[in-house]
Amino acid sequence: MPLTFIFEVVEIGKRKGNQRKAINRLFIDYFSSNNFENLEKLVDGWETNEILKPRIKIFRDCISVMRNAKGKYNPLTIVLPTLIAQIDGIRIEFMNRSGLSFWTKDRVWKGWFKGQTPNQKLLDLANDILLNILFQKSQPGRPLETPFTFNRHKIMHGGYLRYGRIDHTIRAFMILDFLAILSNRGDKS
């Protein structure tokens, strides 16, 4: 991302009160401008990533669906579950490579992910979105622990039906980028 974008995020973050909507808008505008050109560049950067590369066509198809949507149809109701499924698959691949099983208790694999970003504020924040928002505990009929509706369980199991939002979709792409960063770090060690 350009330095000007980062500075703008920092400036918004300095304002008083909750600036979540302003920051969301900044990310949405950045990634959706010029018919999702910056989102496409983000995905192009994953082509050399060992874990994400086999999924590149899926990500490009998602962008194509978003670009070509017409009229009253919301492409994000199709795109977001697809991205969440890929995040799940990548998470499981990370776990397998680290000797963790699919059946590993939540606290263990979440602890492992947290251990990948010690004392790195930006990566810790991304890890928080992955673990405490997208993968927060969810049970039918009970409210979420946080006010965020970007929840894998509620979306994938039909508990939340208004999930087809651009902010959720951009968050999913950002989580994939975070996983690409973690994967590249693991390749270098």
C-alpha positions, -999 to 999 in steps of 0.1 A, spaced: 0 0 0 12 35 -7 27 55 22 0 81 17 -26 56 24 -9 45 56 -6 81 67 -43 87 61 -52 57 82 -30 70 110 -46 105 108 -81 90 109 -70 69 139 -59 100 158 -94 115 157 -116 113 188 -143 87 190 -150 56 170 -135 60 135 -143 25 123 -166 37 95 -140 62 82 -113 36 82 -136 11 66 -145 36 39 -108 43 32 -100 6 27 -131 1 6 -124 31 -16 -87 20 -20 -94 -16 -30 -125 -10 -51 -113 20 -71 -107 16 -108 -129 -15 -109 -109 -33 -81 -75 -26 -96 -57 -24 -63 -74 -56 -51 -62 -74 -82 -26 -61 -75 -29 -75 -40 -39 -109 -53 -12 -108 -80 14 -104 -52 4 -139 -39 14 -157 -70 48 -168 -56 33 -178 -22 35 -215 -18 2 -218 2 -19 -192 -17 -6 -199 -53 -28 -229 -58 -59 -208 -49 -50 -178 -71 -77 -187 -97 -103 -187 -70 -93 -153 -58 -92 -139 -94 -127 -154 -100 -139 -136 -69 -126 -103 -82 -141 -110 -117 -175 -117 -101 -173 -84 -82 -164 -65 -113 -190 -80 -135 -220 -79 -112 -250 -61 -127 -281 -46 -113 -299 -59 -83 -275 -88 -77 -251 -87 -48 -219 -107 -58 -206 -105 -23 -231 -131 -11 -212 -155 -33 -177 -141 -29 -175 -138 9 -183 -175 17 -158 -185 -10 -131 -164 6 -139 -177 41 -136 -213 29 -102 -205 15 -92 -188 48 -103 -220 65 -82 -242 41 -51 -220 45 -55 -220 83 -57 -258 83 -27 -260 60 -7 -238 84 -18 -260 113 -8 -292 95 26 -278 86 31 -270 123 21 -304 136 -13 -293 148 -44 -313 138 -78 -301 125 -91 -314 158 -68 -293 179 -87 -273 205 -94 -237 196 -72 -222 224 -42 -242 211 -44 -232 174 -53 -197 183 -23 -196 207 -1 -209 179 -13 -181 155 -8 -155 182 28 -168 187 35 -160 150 33 -123 156 49 -114 190 55 -77 196 45 -67 161 16 -43 165 3 -43 129 5 -81 126 -9 -85 161 -39 -64 150 -44 -86 119 -41 -117 141 -68 -102 164 -92 -97 134 -86 -133 123 -89 -149 157 -112 -128 178 -135 -114 151 -137 -139 122 -132 -170 144 -149 -158 175 -171 -183 193 -207 -185 180 -237 -205 191 -271 -204 175 -295 -180 192 -267 -163 212 -253 -129 204 -216 -125 194 -191 -116 220 -180 -86 199 -203 -62 179 -188 -73 146 -209 -95 123 -179 -106 103 -181 -141 118 -171 -173 100 -196 -195 119 -226 -171 116 -219 -166 78 -211 -202 68 -239 -218 89 -266 -194 79 -269 -176 113 -263 -142 98 -279 -135 64 -269 -99 57 -232 -107 54 -228 -97 17 -211 -64 24 -180 -49 8 -164 -42 42 -166 -78 51 -152 -89 17 -123 -64 19 -115 -77 55 -114 -113 41 -89 -103 14 -68 -85 41 -68 -116 62 -56 -136 32 -28 -110 27 -20 -114 64 -18 -152 60 4 -147 29 28 -126 50 29 -152 78 35 -179 52 64 -160 36 79 -154 71 77 -192 78 95 -199 44 124 -177 54 131 -193 88 
